[in-house]
């Protein structure tokens, strides 16, 4: 997935799902073998969102949405959940989840 596509998905979801309330983070590509994407909250600066350049197209929208939930929880709700996929994350994930995004099941 290229940078422009990732940003376009973020912008589309921000408008459709979050009513435009999230601030755009800085976007970076990564070659990390540990995850498809990562959200890093900025304390006194912009936040960062890293994404793996090899995200399969079918996972693009779900991956961006997943990271946006982290952004929403940390930036908008002001919460720092110790378990980043814990009950707060799961509640917000399911609360906003568009019909074309699958359930999040951490195993």
C-alpha positions as CSV (number, residue, x, y, z in Angstrom):
1,X,0.0,0.0,0.0
2,X,1.4,3.4,-0.9
3,X,1.5,6.4,1.4
4,X,-1.2,8.3,-0.4
5,X,-3.7,5.4,-0.2
6,X,-3.0,5.0,3.5
7,X,-3.6,8.7,4.1
8,X,-6.8,8.6,1.9
9,X,-8.2,5.8,3.9
10,X,-7.4,7.6,7.2
11,X,-9.1,10.8,5.9
12,X,-12.2,8.9,4.7
13,X,-12.6,7.1,8.0
14,X,-12.0,10.3,10.0
15,X,-14.8,12.0,8.1
16,X,-17.3,9.0,7.9
17,X,-16.7,7.4,11.3
18,X,-15.2,10.0,13.6
19,X,-17.0,13.1,12.2
20,X,-13.6,14.7,11.5
21,X,-12.6,15.0,15.1
22,X,-9.2,13.3,14.9
23,X,-6.1,15.4,14.0
24,X,-4.0,13.9,11.2
25,X,-0.9,12.2,12.5
26,X,2.4,12.2,10.6
27,X,2.5,9.1,8.4
28,X,5.5,6.9,7.9
29,X,6.2,3.7,6.0
30,X,8.1,1.0,7.8
31,X,9.6,-2.4,7.0
32,X,8.9,-3.8,10.5
33,X,8.2,-7.5,10.5
34,X,6.3,-7.2,13.8
35,X,3.1,-5.5,12.7
36,X,1.2,-4.0,9.8
37,X,0.8,-0.6,11.5
38,X,1.5,1.2,14.8
39,X,0.1,4.4,16.3
40,X,2.3,6.5,18.5
41,X,0.7,9.3,20.5
42,X,2.5,12.5,20.7
43,X,2.6,14.2,24.1
44,X,3.4,17.8,23.1
45,X,3.6,17.2,19.3
46,X,1.8,15.6,16.4
47,X,1.2,11.9,16.7
48,X,2.8,9.4,14.3
49,X,1.3,6.5,12.4
50,X,3.6,3.9,10.9
51,X,2.4,1.4,8.4
52,X,4.1,-1.5,6.6
53,X,4.4,-1.0,2.9
54,X,3.3,-4.5,2.2
55,X,-0.2,-4.4,3.9
56,X,-2.4,-6.5,1.6
57,X,-5.0,-4.3,0.0
58,X,-7.9,-6.3,1.5
59,X,-6.5,-5.4,5.0
60,X,-5.9,-1.8,4.4
61,X,-9.1,-0.2,5.6
62,X,-9.3,-2.5,8.7
63,X,-5.7,-1.8,9.6
64,X,-6.1,1.9,9.4
65,X,-9.4,1.8,11.4
66,X,-7.6,-0.3,14.1
67,X,-4.9,2.3,14.5
68,X,-7.5,5.1,14.5
69,X,-9.2,3.5,17.5
70,X,-5.9,3.7,19.3
71,X,-5.7,7.3,18.3
72,X,-9.3,8.0,19.4
73,X,-8.7,6.3,22.8
74,X,-5.5,8.1,23.6
75,X,-6.1,11.6,22.0
76,X,-9.8,12.1,22.2
77,X,-10.7,10.2,25.3
78,X,-7.4,11.0,27.0
79,X,-6.9,7.4,28.2
80,X,-3.7,5.3,28.3
81,X,-4.8,1.8,28.5
82,X,-2.1,-0.6,29.9
83,X,-3.5,-3.4,27.8
84,X,-3.7,-1.7,24.4
85,X,-6.3,-4.2,23.2
86,X,-8.2,-4.3,26.4
87,X,-11.8,-3.5,27.3
88,X,-11.6,0.2,26.5
89,X,-10.1,-0.4,23.1
90,X,-12.6,-3.3,22.3
91,X,-15.6,-1.2,23.4
92,X,-14.6,1.7,21.1
93,X,-13.6,-0.6,18.3
94,X,-17.1,-2.2,18.2
95,X,-18.9,1.1,18.9
96,X,-17.7,2.8,15.7
97,X,-16.9,-0.2,13.5
98,X,-18.2,0.2,10.0
99,X,-20.0,-2.7,8.4
100,X,-17.1,-3.4,6.0
101,X,-14.6,-3.9,8.9
102,X,-14.4,-7.2,10.6
103,X,-14.5,-7.9,14.3
104,X,-11.2,-7.5,16.2
105,X,-10.3,-10.8,17.9
106,X,-7.0,-10.8,19.7
107,X,-5.9,-14.4,20.3
